[in-house]
């Protein structure tokens, strides 16, 4: 699910590989903000 989410907020593929294995709070604040304000809901990621 996280890989799909990061793809939707236009994170480069090489960064996705690193971020998928991190805990949510370890993701940089700017990226968390981007995710939270993107309007993507969980249903879209399944």
Residue pairs with C-beta under 8 A, 6 or more apart in sequence:
1 42
1 45
1 46
2 19
2 20
3 16
3 20
4 45
5 35
5 40
5 45
6 15
6 16
6 19
6 20
6 35
7 16
8 38
8 40
8 44
8 45
9 31
9 34
9 35
9 38
9 40
11 19
11 31
19 27
19 31
24 32
27 35
